[in-house]
Amino acid sequence: MTEMIINLLGYAASVSVLEAKPALSSQQLKTWIAEWRRRASERRELSALDERDRHDLGISRCDAQHEALKPFWRA
């Protein structure tokens, strides 16, 4: 079995090449990017809501701000 050494943040790990995950397919990458763009857009819209709109949705100002400040890659 072929092994390779991977150095991540100063920690070396031996990983079997046969056990390594294949690279992302282009479709998976497109799906991720679409999801990230959707999250970013929704969070921009959420941050632009006024008090009345947030109240109609049942979202507090604090909750809206917390969600809007998340990076796009975090669910």
Helices and strands as residue ranges (DSSP letters): E 3-8, E 11-16, H 26-48, H 51-57, H 61-68
